[in-house]
Amino acid sequence: MVRSDRQTQSAVLDTSTDGGHEELDVQLLEQLARQALTEDGAWQDVTTAATVDPAQRGSATVLAKRGGVIAGLPVMAAVFAMVDPATQFRPLITDGQRVRKGDHIATVEGSYAAILRAERVALNFLQRLSATATMTAQAVAGAAGSKARIIDTRKTTPGLRYLERYAVRAGGGRNHRYNLADGILIKDNHLAALRARGMGIPDAVRLSRERSPHTLRVELEVTTLDELDEGLAAGADIILLDNMTIEQMAEAVRRCQGRAMTEASGGITPENIAEVAGTGVDLISLGALTHSAPALDISLELELAG
């Protein structure tokens, strides 16, 4: 249920994910809901204003049209509350739960006009976030039986990174660094800038340690086993194995044992993720979780009150 008071909203937004209890930022959800509703012209809906009596009441059922893992119910609640605080939104499941085709996900009651104005934005959030949660759950299942953790990347929708990372966790995955200030990741373009000045991998690791807070770990992207050896000798904490073959990854893990964590990235698909996980890598990062997951088919079935 969503009401206008902050205390009730906080209770609704307190959502269990990844085996823990996570409370989403209510103010940020309100901000994101307001932006999306403004973009959609929800308060200037000329069709609804012309055809729907403001006094008419209605209800709706959020229905799964395809199986998957749900994420985004707190955002959906925030959208309906933003349009009309009197709207009653009742989730029937929690984020992170799997649904089958035909399952009821939530119900909505209130002003018929308000439900119509909020419908598309609310569904857009739920469909997109559930898509990410569903793809993440598939990747986690593909790596089952290994020690590899599935993590996301910064390849997120501008403005929606907070929510998309949440959806990854709802699907059983973990998060990589939040932004460029959140962790050190030396990539090929950083090395190119150093090499143009006569420096290389050892210098990259050294400069990163000297010029950054001691609390940040240094991650280095490598494409060859020779670069891996350089990174290990320089003391990198994490080695990102970029687009390596299965054989190269397995050898990289052997060389890194006890010296650095390993992250596999690039060219990873549902078809080969089990094989990648079997090499012994610690982390598997997939940009597809947030940039290529197909929207989960979810509908809002409306009814006028009798």
C-alpha positions in Angstrom: 0.0 0.0 0.0 1.2 3.5 -0.8 0.0 6.6 1.0 1.2 10.2 1.1 3.0 10.0 4.4 6.7 9.3 4.4 6.5 6.7 7.1 4.2 4.5 5.1 6.2 4.9 2.0 9.4 3.8 3.8 7.7 0.6 4.9 6.7 -0.2 1.3 10.1 0.5 0.0 11.9 -1.8 2.5 12.6 -4.6 0.1 14.5 -7.9 0.6 17.2 -8.7 -1.9 20.1 -11.0 -2.2 19.2 -12.7 1.1 19.3 -9.4 3.0 17.1 -6.5 3.9 17.5 -3.4 1.7 15.8 -0.1 2.1 15.7 2.0 -1.1 16.2 5.8 -1.0 12.6 7.1 -0.9 13.6 10.6 -2.0 15.6 9.3 -5.0 12.6 7.1 -6.0 10.3 10.1 -5.8 12.7 12.2 -7.9 13.0 9.5 -10.6 9.2 9.0 -10.6 8.6 12.7 -10.9 11.1 13.0 -13.8 9.6 10.1 -15.7 6.0 11.3 -15.2 6.9 14.9 -16.3 8.5 13.5 -19.4 5.3 11.6 -20.1 3.1 14.6 -19.5 1.1 12.7 -16.9 -0.4 15.8 -15.3 -1.4 17.2 -18.7 -3.0 13.9 -20.1 -5.5 15.5 -22.5 -7.2 12.3 -23.5 -7.9 11.2 -19.9 -9.1 14.8 -19.1 -11.5 14.7 -22.0 -13.0 11.3 -21.5 -12.8 10.3 -17.8 -14.9 11.7 -15.0 -12.6 12.8 -12.1 -15.0 11.1 -9.7 -14.8 7.7 -11.4 -13.0 5.0 -9.4 -11.2 1.9 -10.7 -8.9 -0.9 -9.9 -6.1 -2.7 -11.8 -4.1 -5.9 -11.6 -0.4 -6.1 -12.6 -0.1 -9.3 -14.6 2.9 -11.3 -15.7 2.6 -12.1 -19.4 5.9 -14.1 -19.3 7.9 -15.8 -16.6 10.8 -14.0 -15.0 12.2 -12.4 -11.9 10.5 -9.3 -10.6 12.2 -6.1 -9.7 10.9 -2.5 -9.4 7.7 -2.8 -7.3 8.9 0.0 -4.9 9.4 2.2 -8.0 6.0 1.4 -9.3 4.5 2.3 -5.9 6.3 5.6 -6.0 4.9 6.4 -9.4 1.3 5.8 -8.4 1.7 7.8 -5.2 3.3 10.7 -7.1 0.2 11.0 -9.4 -2.2 10.6 -6.6 -1.2 9.9 -2.9 -4.6 8.4 -2.3 -3.9 5.5 -4.7 -3.8 2.1 -3.0 -0.9 0.0 -4.4 -0.6 -3.5 -2.9 2.3 -5.7 -4.0 1.4 -9.4 -3.9 5.0 -10.6 -4.1 8.4 -9.0 -3.3 11.2 -8.0 -5.6 13.5 -10.9 -6.3 10.7 -13.4 -6.6 10.2 -15.5 -9.8 6.8 -15.4 -11.5 5.2 -17.5 -14.2 3.0 -16.4 -17.0 -0.4 -15.4 -15.7 0.7 -14.7 -12.1 -0.7 -11.6 -10.4 2.1 -9.3 -9.2 0.2 -6.4 -7.6 -3.1 -4.6 -7.4 -4.0 -0.9 -7.6 -7.2 0.9 -6.5 -8.1 4.6 -6.7 -9.0 7.3 -9.1 -9.5 5.8 -12.6 -7.9 8.8 -14.1 -4.9 8.7 -11.9 -4.3 5.0 -12.7 -4.5 5.8 -16.4 -2.0 8.7 -16.0 0.5 6.6 -14.1 0.1 3.3 -16.0 2.7 3.5 -18.7 5.5 5.0 -16.6 4.9 2.5 -13.8 5.0 -0.4 -16.3 8.1 0.9 -18.0 10.0 0.9 -14.7 8.8 -2.6 -13.7 9.4 -4.1 -17.2 12.9 -2.8 -17.5 14.1 -3.6 -14.0 12.5 -7.0 -14.1 14.3 -7.7 -17.4 17.7 -7.0 -15.7 16.7 -9.1 -12.7 15.6 -12.0 -15.0 18.8 -11.9 -17.1 20.9 -11.7 -14.0 19.2 -14.7 -12.5 19.8 -16.7 -15.7 23.5 -15.8 -15.5 23.7 -16.7 -11.8 22.1 -20.1 -12.6 24.6 -20.6 -15.5 27.5 -20.1 -13.1 26.0 -22.3 -10.4 28.4 -24.8 -8.7 31.4 -22.5 -9.2 32.8 -19.7 -7.0 32.2 -17.1 -9.6 30.0 -14.1 -8.7 28.0 -12.4 -11.5 28.5 -8.6 -11.5 27.3 -5.7 -13.5 29.2 -2.9 -15.3 28.7 0.9 -15.9 26.9 0.2 -19.1 23.6 1.5 -17.6 20.8 3.7 -18.8 21.8 7.3 -18.0 19.9 8.4 -14.9 18.8 4.9 -13.9 22.0 3.4 -12.7 20.8 3.3 -9.1 17.7 1.3 -10.0 19.4 -1.0 -12.5 22.1 -2.0 -10.0 19.3 -2.7 -7.5 17.7 -4.9 -10.2 21.0 -6.8 -10.6 21.0 -7.5 -6.8 17.3 -8.6 -7.0 18.3 -11.1 -9.6 21.0 -12.6 -7.3 24.0 -10.7 -8.8 26.5 -8.3 -7.3 27.6 -4.8 -8.2 30.9 -3.5 -9.7 32.1 0.0 -8.9 29.2 2.5 -8.9 31.0 5.2 -10.9 34.5 6.5 -11.9 35.2 7.9 -8.4 34.3 4.6 -6.7 37.2 2.4 -7.8 40.4 2.2 -9.8 40.2 0.3 -13.1 43.2 0.7 -15.4 42.0 0.0 -19.0 43.8 -0.1 -22.4 43.1 3.6 -23.1 44.8 4.6 -19.8 47.8 2.4 -20.7 47.9 4.0 -24.1 48.2 7.5 -22.5 51.0 6.2 -20.3 52.9 4.4 -23.1 52.8 7.6 -25.2 54.9 9.1 -22.3 57.3 6.1 -22.2 55.6 4.3 -19.3 53.7 1.1 -18.9 51.8 -1.3 -16.6 54.1 -1.0 -13.5 53.9 2.8 -13.7 50.1 2.6 -14.0 49.8 0.5 -10.8 52.3 2.7 -9.0 50.7 6.0 -9.9 47.2 4.7 -9.1 48.4 3.8 -5.6 50.3 7.0 -5.1 47.5 9.3 -6.3 44.4 7.6 -4.8 43.0 6.9 -1.3 44.6 3.9 0.3 41.1 2.3 0.7 40.7 1.8 -3.1 41.9 -1.4 -4.7 43.7 -1.3 -8.0 42.2 -3.3 -10.9 44.0 -3.8 -14.1 42.6 -4.9 -17.5 44.8 -7.2 -19.5 44.4 -8.9 -22.8 47.5 -11.2 -22.8 49.2 -13.4 -20.3 52.3 -11.3 -20.6 50.4 -8.3 -19.4 49.0 -10.4 -16.6 52.5 -11.2 -15.4 53.4 -7.5 -15.5 50.3 -6.6 -13.5 51.0 -9.3 -10.9 54.6 -8.2 -10.5 53.4 -4.6 -10.1 51.0 -5.6 -7.3 47.6 -5.2 -8.9 44.8 -6.3 -6.6 42.4 -7.5 -9.3 43.1 -8.6 -12.8 40.4 -8.1 -15.5 40.8 -10.7 -18.2 39.4 -9.0 -21.3 38.1 -11.2 -24.1 40.4 -14.1 -23.3 39.9 -17.7 -24.5 38.8 -20.3 -22.0 42.3 -21.8 -22.0 43.9 -18.4 -21.4 41.5 -17.7 -18.5 42.3 -21.0 -16.9 46.0 -20.3 -17.1 45.5 -16.7 -15.8 43.6 -18.1 -12.8 46.5 -20.5 -12.1 49.0 -17.7 -12.2 46.9 -15.4 -10.0 46.2 -17.9 -7.3 46.6 -16.1 -4.0 48.1 -13.0 -5.6 45.1 -11.2 -7.1 41.4 -11.7 -7.8 40.3 -12.4 -11.3 37.4 -11.0 -13.3 36.3 -12.4 -16.7 34.8 -9.9 -19.1 33.9 -9.7 -22.8 32.4 -12.3 -25.1 30.5 -14.0 -22.3 27.1 -15.4 -23.3 24.5 -17.8 -21.8 26.0 -20.5 -23.9 29.5 -20.2 -22.5 29.1 -18.8 -19.0 29.3 -22.2 -17.3 32.6 -22.8 -19.1 33.9 -19.4 -18.1 32.9 -20.0 -14.5 34.6 -23.4 -14.6 38.0 -21.7 -15.2 38.0 -20.6 -11.5 37.6 -16.9 -12.0 36.3 -14.9 -9.0 34.0 -12.5 -10.9 32.2 -12.5 -14.2 31.0 -9.1 -15.5 28.3 -8.7 -18.1 27.3 -5.3 -19.6 24.3 -7.1 -21.1 22.6 -7.3 -17.7 21.8 -3.6 -17.9 22.1 -2.7 -21.6 20.6 -5.6 -23.5 18.0 -7.4 -21.3 14.7 -7.6 -23.2 11.8 -6.0 -21.3 9.7 -8.5 -19.3 6.2 -8.6 -20.7 3.9 -7.2 -17.9 0.5 -5.7 -18.3 -1.9 -3.6 -16.2 -5.5 -4.9 -16.5 -7.9 -2.1 -15.6 -11.5 -2.2 -14.4 -14.0 0.5 -13.6 -15.5 0.3 -10.1 -19.1 -0.9 -10.1 
